[in-house]
């Protein structure tokens, strides 16, 4: 019964997500158009990888801190192109690692700014949204006001060294923060729907700004992988902190989409129907995931199966398994490539 529910949700998720976000995405794209000259186009990075380096994608999943392969990353960082998801930036900067590129595209009006430090955050704002305080994505964010001050300071210190792949769907707060801090911005558009269709939103936004279109797979980690393959032309790509799931001991309330699922379900006693247990045969360990993460995983797997590059899952946690995805520790990947 549960699997049938999950399958139905997967089929509907793409259209539901598109309908719920399309207005916000287009509004942001129109607003951001006037700031395009504050950055460059993502296509300007196409010829950056002249040394034919391979890439390491750093996502913000729970394994990033739980397994903590930071010593290996520090040892080999100059050998690879390091692409960070926005949610992993604080972790990297805290460990004195400047990624070669940071990817951000979620249009949420108030949440994503926190990865870069919200200079206007007040205690009253925290009462409106418990997204950070209840999750396990970044424990240091649980003390929100104090951690926000630290990320502001850390980000300001490193801003001019950072290259940010900034999607036109990003919120006003994020765009303003990145421009004011003088980061190096590289604009791009998200692939939202079939551009060949008459009323395509993807085509509409492209006509507005003529910026390159990237297939995101619905999440920032997959977007980062796509850039590693198609922007930097990397032949070998390692994934770190790309769990697409949760450790069994993680309370359901601490999962990323709990608040969304609660609105859909309304009955707390039935909310577990939106989650599934998955056995990781490589680790011989069980994890669990929600229908959103499972859809994201499905999208990334399809992208990888249609690619020419080699993808290595070095996460050492989570549910991302497939025949074409090689399983490896980060150290093994770095020594081999």
C-alpha positions as CSV (number, residue, x, y, z in Angstrom):
1,X,0.0,0.0,0.0
2,X,2.8,2.4,1.0
3,X,4.8,1.7,-2.2
4,X,1.7,2.4,-4.4
5,X,1.3,5.7,-2.6
6,X,5.0,6.6,-3.1
7,X,4.8,5.6,-6.8
8,X,1.8,7.9,-7.3
9,X,3.5,10.8,-5.5
10,X,6.6,10.4,-7.7
11,X,4.5,10.6,-10.8
12,X,2.7,13.8,-9.6
13,X,5.7,15.5,-7.9
14,X,7.2,17.0,-11.0
15,X,4.0,18.7,-12.2
16,X,3.0,19.7,-8.6
17,X,6.4,21.2,-7.9
18,X,6.4,23.1,-11.2
19,X,2.9,24.5,-10.6
20,X,3.6,25.6,-7.0
21,X,6.9,27.3,-7.9
22,X,6.5,28.5,-11.4
23,X,5.0,31.9,-10.5
24,X,7.7,32.5,-7.9
25,X,10.5,31.4,-10.2
26,X,9.3,33.7,-13.0
27,X,8.8,36.7,-10.7
28,X,12.4,36.2,-9.4
29,X,13.8,35.8,-12.9
30,X,12.2,39.1,-14.0
31,X,13.4,40.9,-10.9
32,X,16.9,39.5,-11.2
33,X,17.2,40.5,-14.9
34,X,18.2,44.0,-13.9
35,X,21.1,42.6,-11.9
36,X,22.6,40.4,-14.7
37,X,25.4,42.9,-15.4
38,X,26.6,42.4,-11.8
39,X,27.9,39.0,-12.9
40,X,28.8,36.9,-15.9
41,X,27.1,34.0,-17.7
42,X,27.7,30.4,-16.5
43,X,29.0,29.7,-20.0
44,X,32.1,31.8,-19.2
45,X,33.2,28.9,-17.1
46,X,33.2,26.4,-20.0
47,X,36.9,26.8,-20.7
48,X,38.1,27.0,-17.1
49,X,39.1,23.3,-16.7
50,X,42.1,23.4,-19.0
51,X,44.0,21.0,-16.8
52,X,41.2,18.3,-17.2
53,X,40.8,18.0,-13.5
54,X,38.1,15.7,-12.0
55,X,35.5,17.0,-9.6
56,X,34.2,16.5,-6.1
57,X,30.6,17.6,-5.4
58,X,30.0,18.5,-1.8
59,X,26.4,18.2,-0.7
60,X,24.9,19.1,2.7
61,X,23.6,15.7,3.7
62,X,23.9,14.4,7.2
63,X,26.8,12.0,6.3
64,X,29.0,15.1,5.5
65,X,29.5,15.7,9.2
66,X,28.8,12.3,10.6
67,X,31.4,10.5,8.5
68,X,33.6,13.6,8.2
69,X,36.1,13.0,5.4
70,X,37.4,16.6,5.7
71,X,41.1,15.5,6.2
72,X,41.1,13.7,2.9
73,X,39.4,16.7,1.2
74,X,42.0,19.0,2.6
75,X,44.8,16.8,1.5
76,X,43.6,16.5,-2.1
77,X,41.7,19.7,-2.7
78,X,44.2,21.2,-5.2
79,X,43.9,18.1,-7.4
80,X,40.2,18.4,-8.0
81,X,37.5,21.0,-8.9
82,X,35.4,21.3,-5.7
83,X,31.8,22.2,-6.4
84,X,29.8,23.0,-3.3
85,X,26.0,23.0,-2.8
86,X,24.9,26.1,-1.0
87,X,24.1,24.1,2.1
88,X,27.7,22.7,2.4
89,X,29.4,26.1,2.1
90,X,29.5,26.9,5.8
91,X,31.0,23.4,6.5
92,X,33.7,24.0,3.9
93,X,34.6,27.6,4.9
94,X,34.7,26.5,8.6
95,X,37.4,24.0,7.5
96,X,39.3,26.6,5.5
97,X,38.3,25.1,2.1
98,X,37.4,27.6,-0.6
99,X,35.3,25.7,-3.2
100,X,35.9,26.4,-6.9
101,X,32.2,26.9,-7.4
102,X,29.1,27.2,-5.2
103,X,25.7,26.3,-6.7
104,X,22.4,27.9,-5.5
105,X,19.0,28.0,-7.1
106,X,16.1,27.4,-4.6
107,X,13.7,30.3,-4.9
108,X,12.5,30.1,-1.3
109,X,12.2,33.8,-0.1
110,X,13.8,33.5,3.3
111,X,15.6,30.2,3.9
112,X,18.4,30.0,1.3
113,X,19.8,33.4,2.4
114,X,20.9,31.7,5.7
115,X,23.6,29.7,3.9
116,X,25.3,33.0,3.1
117,X,24.3,34.8,6.3
118,X,21.2,36.9,6.7
119,X,22.3,40.3,7.8
120,X,18.8,41.3,8.8
121,X,17.8,38.2,10.8
122,X,15.8,38.9,14.0
123,X,14.6,36.6,16.8
124,X,11.0,37.2,15.8
125,X,11.8,35.8,12.3
126,X,12.7,32.4,13.8
127,X,9.2,32.0,15.3
128,X,7.7,32.0,11.8
129,X,9.9,29.1,10.5
130,X,11.5,26.2,12.3
131,X,13.2,24.8,9.2
132,X,16.8,25.1,10.6
133,X,16.2,24.6,14.3
134,X,14.4,21.2,13.9
135,X,16.7,19.6,11.2
136,X,20.0,17.7,11.3
137,X,21.3,19.2,8.1
138,X,23.7,21.6,9.9
139,X,23.8,21.2,13.7
140,X,25.7,24.5,14.1
141,X,22.6,26.2,12.8
142,X,20.5,25.0,15.7
143,X,21.6,28.1,17.7
144,X,20.3,30.2,14.9
145,X,21.2,33.8,15.9
146,X,24.7,32.9,17.0
147,X,25.4,30.7,14.0
148,X,24.0,33.4,11.6
149,X,26.5,35.9,13.0
150,X,29.4,33.4,12.4
151,X,28.4,32.6,8.8
152,X,28.0,36.4,8.1
153,X,31.6,36.9,9.3
154,X,33.0,33.8,7.6
155,X,31.2,34.6,4.3
156,X,32.2,38.2,4.3
157,X,35.8,37.2,4.8
158,X,35.8,34.9,1.8
159,X,33.2,36.4,-0.5
160,X,35.5,37.9,-3.1
161,X,37.3,34.6,-3.5
162,X,34.1,32.7,-4.2
163,X,32.5,31.9,-7.6
164,X,28.7,31.5,-7.3
165,X,26.6,29.7,-9.9
166,X,23.5,31.8,-9.2
167,X,20.3,30.7,-10.8
168,X,17.9,33.4,-12.0
169,X,15.2,31.7,-9.8
170,X,17.0,32.7,-6.6
171,X,15.3,35.0,-4.1
172,X,15.8,38.8,-3.8
173,X,17.5,38.4,-0.5
174,X,20.1,35.9,-1.9
175,X,20.8,38.0,-5.0
176,X,21.2,41.2,-2.9
177,X,23.5,39.5,-0.4
178,X,25.8,38.1,-3.1
179,X,26.0,41.4,-5.0
180,X,26.6,43.5,-1.9
181,X,29.4,41.1,-0.7
182,X,31.0,41.3,-4.2
183,X,31.1,37.6,-4.9
184,X,31.9,36.4,-8.4
185,X,28.5,35.6,-9.9
186,X,27.8,33.3,-12.8
187,X,24.1,33.4,-13.9
188,X,22.1,30.5,-15.3
189,X,18.5,29.4,-15.8
190,X,16.9,26.2,-14.5
191,X,15.4,23.7,-16.9
192,X,11.8,23.8,-15.8
193,X,9.7,22.3,-18.6
194,X,9.8,21.4,-22.3
195,X,11.1,24.5,-24.1
196,X,9.6,23.2,-27.3
197,X,6.1,23.6,-25.9
198,X,4.1,26.8,-26.8
199,X,3.8,28.2,-23.3
200,X,7.1,26.9,-21.9
201,X,8.3,28.8,-18.9
202,X,11.9,27.7,-19.6
203,X,11.6,29.3,-23.0
204,X,10.0,32.4,-21.6
205,X,12.8,33.1,-19.1
206,X,15.5,32.3,-21.7
207,X,14.0,34.9,-24.1
208,X,14.2,37.4,-21.3
209,X,17.8,36.9,-20.4
210,X,19.5,34.6,-23.0
211,X,21.3,32.7,-20.2
212,X,22.3,29.0,-20.4
213,X,19.8,26.4,-19.2
214,X,20.8,23.7,-16.8
215,X,18.9,20.5,-16.0
216,X,18.8,20.6,-12.1
217,X,17.1,17.3,-11.5
218,X,15.0,19.3,-9.0
219,X,17.7,19.7,-6.4
220,X,21.0,21.6,-6.0
221,X,23.1,18.5,-5.7
222,X,22.1,17.2,-9.1
223,X,22.5,20.7,-10.6
224,X,26.1,20.7,-9.2
225,X,26.7,17.3,-10.8
226,X,25.4,18.5,-14.1
227,X,27.8,21.5,-14.0
228,X,30.7,19.2,-13.2
229,X,30.0,17.1,-16.3
230,X,28.7,19.7,-18.8
231,X,30.4,23.0,-17.7
232,X,33.8,21.7,-16.5
233,X,33.7,18.6,-18.7
234,X,34.9,16.3,-15.8
235,X,35.3,12.7,-16.6
236,X,35.3,11.4,-13.0
237,X,32.9,13.0,-10.4
238,X,32.8,12.1,-6.7
239,X,29.7,12.8,-4.6
240,X,30.1,13.7,-1.0
241,X,27.3,14.4,1.4
242,X,24.7,13.3,-1.1
243,X,22.5,11.0,1.1
244,X,19.0,11.5,-0.3
245,X,17.9,10.0,3.0
246,X,18.3,9.9,6.8
247,X,19.9,7.8,9.4
248,X,17.5,5.5,11.2
249,X,17.9,7.4,14.5
250,X,16.9,10.7,13.0
251,X,13.4,11.7,14.3
252,X,10.8,12.2,11.5
253,X,10.3,15.8,12.7
254,X,13.9,16.5,11.9
255,X,13.6,15.5,8.3
256,X,13.7,18.2,5.6
257,X,10.2,18.0,4.2
258,X,8.3,17.2,7.5
259,X,6.5,20.6,7.5
260,X,5.3,20.1,3.9
261,X,4.2,16.5,4.5
262,X,2.4,17.6,7.7
263,X,0.3,20.0,5.6
264,X,-0.6,17.3,3.1
265,X,-1.3,14.6,5.7
266,X,-2.8,16.7,8.5
267,X,-3.0,13.5,10.6
268,X,0.4,13.0,12.4
269,X,-0.3,9.3,13.0
270,X,-0.3,8.7,9.2
271,X,2.7,10.8,8.2
272,X,5.0,7.7,8.3
273,X,3.2,6.6,5.1
274,X,5.2,9.2,3.3
275,X,8.5,7.6,4.3
276,X,10.2,4.3,3.2
277,X,13.0,2.3,4.7
278,X,15.8,1.5,2.2
279,X,18.6,-1.1,2.7
280,X,22.1,0.1,1.6
281,X,23.7,-3.2,0.6
282,X,27.2,-1.6,0.4
283,X,27.1,-0.5,4.1
284,X,24.7,-3.4,5.1
285,X,22.7,-0.8,6.9
286,X,19.2,0.6,6.8
287,X,18.3,4.3,6.1
288,X,15.0,5.9,5.5
289,X,13.8,8.5,3.0
290,X,10.8,10.6,2.1
291,X,9.1,10.7,-1.3
292,X,10.7,14.0,-2.2
293,X,14.3,12.7,-1.7
294,X,13.4,9.5,-3.5
295,X,12.2,11.5,-6.5
296,X,15.4,13.6,-6.4
297,X,17.5,10.4,-6.3
298,X,15.5,8.9,-9.3
299,X,16.2,12.1,-11.3
300,X,19.9,12.0,-10.6
301,X,20.2,8.4,-11.4
302,X,18.6,9.0,-14.8
303,X,21.0,11.9,-15.4
304,X,24.0,9.7,-14.6
305,X,22.8,6.8,-16.7
306,X,22.6,9.2,-19.7
307,X,26.1,10.6,-19.2
308,X,29.6,9.7,-20.4
309,X,31.3,10.5,-17.1
310,X,32.1,8.2,-14.2
311,X,30.3,8.9,-11.0
312,X,31.6,7.7,-7.6
313,X,29.4,7.8,-4.5
314,X,31.9,8.7,-1.7
315,X,29.1,9.7,0.7
316,X,29.4,6.5,2.9
317,X,25.8,6.9,3.8
318,X,22.3,7.3,2.4
319,X,20.4,5.6,-0.4
320,X,22.1,6.5,-3.7
321,X,22.9,3.2,-5.3
322,X,22.9,2.2,-9.0
323,X,24.8,0.0,-11.4
324,X,26.5,2.9,-13.0
325,X,27.4,4.6,-9.8
326,X,30.7,3.3,-8.3
327,X,30.9,3.0,-4.6
328,X,34.1,4.3,-3.0
329,X,35.6,6.2,-0.1
330,X,36.8,9.7,-0.8
331,X,40.4,8.7,-0.2
332,X,40.1,5.8,-2.7
333,X,38.7,8.1,-5.3
334,X,41.3,10.7,-4.8
335,X,44.2,8.3,-5.0
336,X,42.8,6.6,-8.1
337,X,42.0,9.8,-10.0
